Amino acid sequence: MPDAGANSSNDGAHKTDVIIIGGGPVGLFAVFELGLLGLSAHVVDILDRPGGQCAELYPEKVILDIPSRLKITGAELCNELMAQIAPFNPTFHFQQMAEKLEKLETGHWRIATDIGTVIEAPVVVIAGGGGSFMPKKPKLDRLEEFEGKSLFYAVRRMDQFRGLNVLIAGGGDSALDWTVNLSPFVAGMSLVHRRNEFRGMQVTVDQMYALVNTGKVNLAIGDILRLNGEGGQLKSVTLKSTEKGEFDVACDAMLAFYGLTMKLGPIANWGLNMDTNRVAVSTETFETSTPGIFCIGDMCHYPGKLKLILSGFHESALMAHACFHYARPNQKLRFEHTTSSSAIQAKLGVP
Ligand SMILES: Cc1cc2nc3c(=O)[nH]c(=O)nc-3n(C[C@H](O)[C@H](O)[C@H](O)COP(=O)(O)OP(=O)(O)OC[C@H]3O[C@@H](n4cnc5c(N)ncnc54)[C@H](O)[C@@H]3O)c2cc1C
């Protein structure tokens, strides 16, 4: 759903106070913090919906460290952030990559996306998380034939796998988590890894072995040689190991978890100071080395940075206050609590 509700000016460029690159949890909460200060935002994301990693990688997993929420799934967090920012009416430009950054004579910034959307604003906030994250794919013939039909790299809906014979490939957290979480729903579950050692959290490794011991999970050790099936429908996967030689593991669906490549993408070419492949920022303002360009969430780097959602929420608040001076250079910013500001309460529709 590209360009939901966008308004454009005569020259075709959208005008706003702040352009946010990335609609993950941190980009969404940034809309809220900016909105509290009266600043409007346009959000660009390559994905087809908001939520970043929470929506794409673990929508049904439970997050336990969002303050005051005993537990909340990735999808619920995205939905509630969307509800929280709704009063500020942000414009989303989905399914497009922020590609070009240009400084205008006015001092404002122009962002152009790979499908030609142009947005101008005095401030750009990069909330690009892991960047254009793409699954690492196994080097196997016929991958494309099965991809999206019976071979997947993420679990969008657990229900999609209900009653199927599922094969999970990989040895890290995602492979182990999904082996444990999906096994109650599926008709059969095989976990395939090239050696009998796993990189995941010990508690999940133990849970997986417990399922193997009760016969609920078939643990197959070996290298995947071939995908077998027709018309996009997998029937089995051929493995090879030193002990067993070549052997087939039957499956209706395969989930391959070989990790993600996290590429900064075009942002790496925008001339910003980088640190350990992320964007270096000041911890007072979350401004980058380029005035007027800010970076928050997983994509920013500073000493002690933790890639946590709550860290990104904190960064959003400080960033918004610093952005205000660019977007409203002639206005004074008054700090207000939401509990006592009738102006904020009116904006949020609180009676
Ligand atoms: C399996 C798993 C479990 C996790 N569990 C927890 C947990 O329990 N608690 C916790 O706090 N954190 C957890 N995390 C980490 C948490 O998800 C991240 O810290 C959080 O998603 C970072 O949010 P973000 O908005 O900075 O980035 P992201 O969620 O990565 O969103 C960034 C968005 O930017 C977009 N983007 C990037 N570059 C461009 C571009 N050039 N143009 C357009 N769009 C672009 C991407 O498509 C993406 O949607 C977990 C992560 C994983 C993978």
The ligand as a Gaussian input file, in Angstrom:
#p B3LYP/6-31G(d) Opt

LIG

0 1
 C       13.855000     -12.347000      16.893000
 C       14.035000     -11.000000      17.557000
 C       13.570000     -10.812000      18.834000
 C       13.715000      -9.569000      19.465000
 N       13.249000      -9.407000      20.743000
 C       13.349000      -8.190000      21.340000
 C       12.867000      -7.995000      22.665000
 O       12.366000      -8.926000      23.315000
 N       12.964000      -6.732000      23.198000
 C       13.543000      -5.676000      22.531000
 O       13.584000      -4.569000      23.054000
 N       14.023000      -5.864000      21.280000
 C       13.955000      -7.076000      20.674000
 N       14.460000      -7.255000      19.420000
 C       15.142000      -6.109000      18.776000
 C       14.107000      -5.111000      18.242000
 O       13.207000      -5.765000      17.346000
 C       14.843000      -3.976000      17.567000
 O       15.662000      -3.324000      18.521000
 C       13.835000      -2.974000      16.978000
 O       13.040000      -3.572000      15.980000
 C       14.580000      -1.776000      16.394000
 O       13.600000      -0.915000      15.882000
 P       13.944000       0.117000      14.703000
 O       12.665000       0.822000      14.433000
 O       15.169000       0.856000      15.043000
 O       14.360000      -0.803000      13.459000
 P       13.582000      -1.934000      12.625000
 O       12.570000      -2.623000      13.442000
 O       14.684000      -2.741000      12.000000
 O       12.824000      -1.097000      11.498000
 C       13.589000      -0.386000      10.534000
 C       12.756000      -0.205000       9.291000
 O       13.488000       0.647000       8.388000
 C       13.261000       0.214000       7.071000
 N       14.342000       0.731000       6.216000
 C       15.681000       0.610000       6.392000
 N       16.359000       1.283000       5.439000
 C       15.410000       1.840000       4.636000
 C       15.456000       2.657000       3.464000
 N       16.608000       3.071000       2.930000
 N       14.278000       3.034000       2.898000
 C       13.080000       2.632000       3.419000
 N       12.982000       1.871000       4.526000
 C       14.128000       1.491000       5.127000
 C       13.231000      -1.311000       7.183000
 O       12.475000      -1.873000       6.121000
 C       12.506000      -1.503000       8.540000
 O       11.127000      -1.692000       8.393000
 C       14.345000      -8.491000      18.777000
 C       14.808000      -8.677000      17.474000
 C       14.665000      -9.918000      16.865000
 C       15.170000     -10.100000      15.458000

